[in-house]
Amino acid sequence: MDMFSSPDHEEIRRSVRALMTRFPDGYWAELDRKHEFPWEFYAEFAKAGYLGIAIPEEYGGAGLGITEAALVLYEICASGAGLNGASAVHLSIFGINPVVKHGSAEMKAKYLPALTRGDLHVCFGVTEPDAGTDTTRIKTFAKRDGDRFVINGRKTWLTKAGQAQKVLLLTRTTPLEECRRRTDGMTLFLADLDPKAVTIHPIEKMGRHAVPSNDVFFDDLVVPASDVVGEVGRGFYHLLDGLNPERILVAAEAIGCGRAALERATTYAKDRIVFGQPIGQNQGIQFPLADSYMRLLAAEQVTAKAAWLYDNGRPCGTEANAAKFLAGEAGFQAADRSMQTLGGYGYAAEFTIERLFREARLLRIAPISENIILAQIAEHVLGLPRSYGRADGS
């Protein structure tokens, strides 16, 4: 199950694995049960320099690519930390990419070094309750007022908004009906989460309890024009620089979750004796686990290809979508089969797999659903008619 093999990558894998041994399954289980953020892990991870792995060297980072970032997140999940570990650092590692690509020199100099040190937390505000995948229909609006903007609206599913100081926030600055194209008229901000104008409500959810998701309300949030990322009205296009990398990273996380579950199930199948022999001797146990291993391996190869294409400046949309789809399915299937292998014990919290099962299921939904990926492949790769959106194709 080796992902992205080269001497440098092997060293990254070894060092991340060594770090993760300090945070065993019990650590993550307790935080998940208590709904507590993994601050100790976050601090050690930042101290080791991994938060800046994809940040340019001039801002204190390592200046490496999506390949290395994916490798790090893969190893976090594969250790058994799952999404409670990966989601604590995911956005810091690569979610800030629109700022790296389009932020002003002053913005990058001010925020990227702090992000790399772990002193600055940033959350990501795009999804809205009534917009969902149709990002062009967001209603959060930023009204210009001299050299500042006043923002009102609501976002949902913001990961670790309660721990963040800033939000990478997509708004409309021109009403949709006044735009020539639906993707015009949106602006991206790196805004303060000012408690006087921002209300955060945690969302009760199925899993990944150590890293909260939130509804966030913005009521007359004043943001200086200097906090605009890139150009006013071009926010949607700036945001695109983060979409393919995010899908690659999520694919790596799904593979890691599947691997963690599969390793625990395999160990159990070797040790568990029923009717005088290990249950792993039975083909009814062997075959599903072997099949999941191969599916994870295949997803891993597509993910590696997508990461290589991105890092080499080549189109990777198809591969990034395929990686996210295949890895999400393979990761959850591995967790599901691993739970079945343990039987009742798989359902017990002390055996870790039930937590990985809950977390892996999320990766078939977020950050983009499987059906949207299938529709995009059908339209843009196979050339079939568009199956969603307006009749005029916009």
ZAPA-752147 format. One record per residue: z, y, x of N, C-alpha, C in turn. Coordinates in steps of 0.1 Angstrom, whole numbers, plus 5000, padded with zeros to 4 digits. Each point is the difference from the previous one (the first is absolute). Layout:
N
ZYXZYXZYX ...
END
This chain:
394
500049885008500050124992500050135009 499249995010500050125009499050104995 500550124999499250114995499650105011 498750025002499550105010500549965014 499449915006500449955013499350085011 500850065009499650055013501350025007 500050025014501250015007500950124995 499450114997500850114995500649974986 499249944992500549964987501149905000 499949915010501049905001501350065004 500050115009501250075004500650074988 499250064992500550074988500749904991 499449884998500549904992501449965005 500049975013501349955006501150114998 499750125003501050114999500550024986 499150004990500450024986500849884996 499649885004500849884996501450015006 500150045012501350015007500950104992 499450114996500850104992500449944987 499149934993500449954987501049895000 500249935012501149905000501450064998 500150135002501350074997500250034986 499049974991500150024986499649874993 501049914999499749874994499950014984 499749884994499850004986501250064992 501249975005501250054993500150154999 499550065011500050155000499150054988 498949954999499050044989500549964986 500649884999500549964988501150094994 500950045009501150094996499550134996 499150065008499550134996499250004987 499349894998499249984987501049994989 501149935002501049984989500750134997 500350085010500750134998499150124998 498749985000499050114999500350105010 500149975012500350095011498950005010 499650125004498950025010500449955013 499149945008500349945013500150105011 501050085000500050115010500249955014 500849905002500249945013498649955006 499349934992498749955004499150125003 499950104991499250115002500250075013 501350025003500450075012499649935013 500249875000499649915011498550005002 499349994989498550005000499550135006 500550114995499650135006500350015014 501249965004500550015014499049925009 499549894995499049915008498650065001 499850114992498750075001498949964990 500449904991498949954992499650094989 500850104996499650094989498850085005 499850025012498950085005498949925006 499949874996499049925007498650054997 499750064989498750054997499950165000 501150065004500050155002499450035014 499150115000499550045013501050025011 499749975012501050015011500550155002 499150094997500450145002501250044991 500249924989501150034991501249905002 500049935011501149915003499749854996 498949974994499749874996499349925011 499649874996499449915010498550024999 499450064990498650024999499249884998 500649894994499249884998499450004986 499549894996499250004988500649924988 499249994990500449924988500349865003 499249945010500249875004501549975005 500550095008501349995005501150034990 499750104991500950034989500149884991 498949934996500049894992500849885006 499849995013500749895007501550024999 500550125002501450034999500549974986 499350044990500549984986500049854997 499049935005499849864998501349935005 500450035012501149945007501350034993 500150124995501250044992500249904988 498949994992500149924988500149855004 499349955010500149865004501449965005 500850105005501349975004501049964989 499550034988500949974988500550134994 499750115006500450134995499250044987 498849955000499150024989499850154998 499850044987499750144997501250095001 501249944999501250095003499950065014 499549925009499850055014498850095001 498849944996498750075002500050144993 500450004987499950124992500950115005 501049975008500950105005499350085011 499049955006499350065011498550024998 499549944989498550004998499450145000 500650094992499450134998500150085013 501149985007500150085013499049955010 499749875000499049955010498650054997 499549994988498650044998499850094987 501050014991499850084988499750145002 500450055012499850145003498650035006 499149905000498750015007499250124995 500050044987499350124996500550135008 501250005003500550125008499549995015 500049885005499449985014498550045000 499349974989498550025000499750154996 500850054990499650134994501050115001 501249975004501150105001499650115010 500650124999499850105009500749975013 499750075011500649975013501550034999 500450114992501450034999500749904992 499449944989500649904992500349875008 499049965008500149885008501150025011 500050115006501050035011501450004994 500150054988501350014994500649874995 499149924994500649884992499749875007 498949985007499849875006501049955010 500450095009501149955010501349964993 500450084989501249964993499849874992 498849984995499749874993500149885010 499450025012500049905010501549965005 500850105001501449985004500849944989 499550004988500849954988500950104994 499850135004500850114994499550054987 498849974997499350054988499549884991 500450004988499549904990499050074991 498949934998499050054991499649904989 500050044988499549914989498650044996 499449924991498650024996499950024985 499550114995500050034986498550014995 499549904994498750004995500049954985 500549884998500049934987500850084989 499450014988500750064989500049904988 501050024991500149914989498849994991 499250104998498950004991498650005008 500149995013498749995007499849875007 501049945006499949875006498950005011 499149904999498949995010499050114999 499950064988499050114999500650135005 500050025013500750115007499550134996 498750014996499450134996500650064988 500849924992500650054988501550045002 500450025012501450045002500250144994 501250034995500350124994501050095008 500649955010500950085008499150125006 500550124997499150125003500750095010 499350055009500450105010499350144997 500850094995499450134997500250105012 498950065004500050105011500850124996 500950055009500750124998500150075013 499050085004500050075013499849905011 501050005009499949915012500949874997 500249974988500749884996499449934988 500549884997499649934988501349964992 499950004987501149954991499549884993 500849895003499549864995500949964989 499349944989500749944989499349874997 500849904996499449874996501049895003 499449884999500849875002499249905008 500749935009499449895007500949884998 499449885002500849884998499749905011 500949915002500049895010500050065015 500750115002500250065013501049925008 499549935010500949925009500950095008 501249975000501150075008500050154998 499750054988500150144998501450055002 501049924997501450045001500450025014 499349935010500350015014499250105007 498950064994499150085007500350154999 499550075010500150155000498750064995 498949935002498750064997499249904991 499150054993499149914992498550045002 499249905003498650025001499550004986 499750114994499950024985498650044997 499349924991498750044995500150074986 499450114999500150084988498650054996 499950044988498850084996500250155003 499050065005500150155001498850064992 499149924995499050044990500049904989 500150044988500049914988498749915001 500249874996498949915000498850054993 500150064989498950044992499250115006 500550075010499350105007499449965013 500149875003499549955013498649934998 499150035009498749945000500049855001 500949955009500249865002501549974997 500349884995501449974996500950005012 499449975012500849995012500350135007 499450114994500250135006501350064994 500450115006501150084993501449945002 500249915010501349955002500450045015 501350025001500550055013501249925004 500149975013501049925006501050095007 501349984998501150085006500949915007 500650055011501249945006501150094996 500649974989501050094994501449955002 500950105000501449975000500549944987 500949915000500649944988501350094997 499850124996501150094998500849964987 501249965002500849954988500250104989 499750135003500150104989498849994990 498949945005498849994992499549864998 500749915006499549865000501149914995 499749924990500949904994499549865003 500949915005499649875004500849904992 499249904994500749904992499549865005 500949925006499649875004499549914989 499149915003499449914990500649865002 500649954990500549865000498849915001 499949905010498949925001500349865004 499049925002500249855002500549975013 499650075011500349965013499950125010 500249975013500050105010501150114997 501249954997501050094995500650085011 499849975013500650085011499250135002 498750004995499250125002499650044986 500650114995499850044986498650064997 499649984987498850074995500550104990 499350114998500650114992499050074991 500550054989499350104992500450145006 499150095002500350135006499450114991 500950104996499650114992500050135008 498950074999499950135007500050124990 501050085002500250114990500050135008 498850075000499850135008500449985015 499549905006500249985014499150105008 500650085008499350105007499749945014 498750015003499549945013499150105007 500350045012499250095008498649955002 499050095001498649965002499949925014 500950035009499949935013500349854998 500549954989500349864997498849934994 498850074998498849934996499549925011 499649874997499449915010498550014998 499450055010498550025000499650124992 499049984991499550114992500449994985 500350124995500350014985498749944993 500349924990498949944992499449875006 500449975012499449885006501049895003 501150014992501149905002499649864998 499249974990499649864997499349945012 499150085006499249955012500949985012 500950095002501049985011500849884998 500449974987500849884997499349875003 498650004999499349885003500249955014 500350085009500349965014501249915001 500849994990501149925000499949874992 498949994992499949894990499749875007 498950005008499649875007501149955010 500650095008501149965008501249944992 500350064989501149954992499749864995 498849974996499649874995500149905011 499650045012500149915011501549975003 500850105000501449985003500749914990 499750034987500649924989499549855001 498849985004499549865003500949935010 500250075011500849955011501449964995 500650094992501349974994500049884991 499049994992499949884991499949875008 499250005011499949885008501449975007 500750115004501349985006501049944990 500050054988500949944990499749864997 498749974999499649864998500449915011 499850055012500449925012501549975000 500850104997501449995001500549894990 499450004987500349914990499649865005 498849995005499449875004500849935011 500450085010500849955011501449944994 500650074991501249954995499849884991 499049994993499749884992499649885008 499350035011499749895009501249945007 500950095004501249955006500849924990 500150054988500849924990499349874997 498749994999499349884997500249905011 500250045012500349915011501549945000 500950094995501449965001500549944987 499450034989500549954987499749854998 501049914999499849864998500249964986 499049944994500149944986499449865000 500649914994499649865000499849955015 500850045009500049955013498950055009 499350114996499050065009499950154998 499650075010499850154997498950034990 500350094991499050034990498750055005 500050055012498850055007499049885003 500549884999499249885002499049984988 500450054989499249984988498850104999 498849954997498950085000500150114989 500749974989500250104990500750125005 500849995011500650115006499150065011 499449915008499250045012498850084996 499349954990498750064997500050154996 500950034990500150144996500450105012 500949955009500450085011498850015010 499349905003498950005009498950094994 499749994987499050094994500450155001 501350034998500450145001499950045015 500349925009499950035014498550055003 499049924995498650035003499650134993 500550024988499750134992500650125007 501249995006500650115008499250025012 499549895007499250025012498750074997 499449964989498750074996500250144997 501050044993500350144997500350085012 500749935010500350065012498850045008 499049925000498750035007499350124994 500050014987499350114993500850135003 501349995000500850125003499850045014 499949915009499850045014498650065002 499049954992498750065001500050154994 500750014989500050144994500750105009 501149955006500750095010499150045012 499349905005499150035011498950094997 499449994988499050094995500550144999 501250024994500650134999500350065013 500649935009500350055013498850045008 498949944997498850035008499050094992 500650074990499250104993498949954992 500149884995498949944992500449994986 499049994990500449994986500849874998 501050014992500949884999500549984985 499450084991500550004986500049864994 498949935002499949864994501049915006 500150005013500949915007501550044997 500350134999501450044997500449954986 499050024990500349954987500149854999 499149935007500149855000501349955007 500450075011501249965006501250014991 500150124993501150024991500049904989 498949974994499849904989500449865005 499449965011500249865004501549985005 500550105008501349995005501150004989 499750094990501050004989500149874992 498849944998500149874993500649895009 499650005012500449895009501550025003 500550125002501450025002500949964989 499650044988500849964988499949854997 498849945002499949864998500949925010 500050045012500949945010501450014996 500550124995501350014995500349914988 499150004991500249924988500149855004 499149955008500049865004501249975008 500550105008501249975008501249994991 500150084989501049994991500049864993 498849964996499849874994500549885009 499850025013500449905010501549985000 500750124999501549995001500649974986 499150004990500649974986501050104996 501149954995501150094995500550095011 500149955013500550085010499050125003 498849984997499050115002500350124991 500749974989500350104990501450075003 500749945010501350055004499850115010 500850114999499950125009500349975014 500949905003500449985014498949935008 498949964994498949935007498850105003 500150124997499150115005498649994992 499549884997498749994994499950084987 501050004992499950074987499850155002 500650055011499850145003498650035005 499549915008498650025005499049984988 500349914991499249984988499950134992 501150064998500050124992499350125007 500150005013499350115007498549975002 499649885002498649975002499250024987 500749994989499350024987499550144999 500850095005499650155000498650025006 499749935011498850025008498849964993 500149944989498849974991499750124991 501050094999499850114991499850135008 500850035010500050125007499449985014 499450115005499850134995498750014991 499349894998498950004991499949864994 499749994988500049874993498849925004 500149874998499049915004498750024992 500150044987498850024992499250125004 500750105005499250125005499349965013 500649925008499349955012498849924996 500149914991498949924995498950094995 500450104992499050094994499250085011 500850045011499350075011499149925008 500449875002499149915008498849974991 500149984987498949974991499050115000 500550134999499150115000499450045013 500950025010499550065013499449905010 500449874998499449905009499049914993 500249964988499149924993498950084992 500350134999499050084993500049984985 501149954994500149984985500350144994 499750014987500450134993501550025000 500350135000501450045000500749954988 501249945001500749944989501150094994 500350115007501050094995499750145002 500650104994499750145002499150054988 499550125001499250064990498649945000 499450014988498749954999498950065009 500350135004499150075009500249965015 500949915002500249955014500950085008 500650114995500850095008501449955000 
END
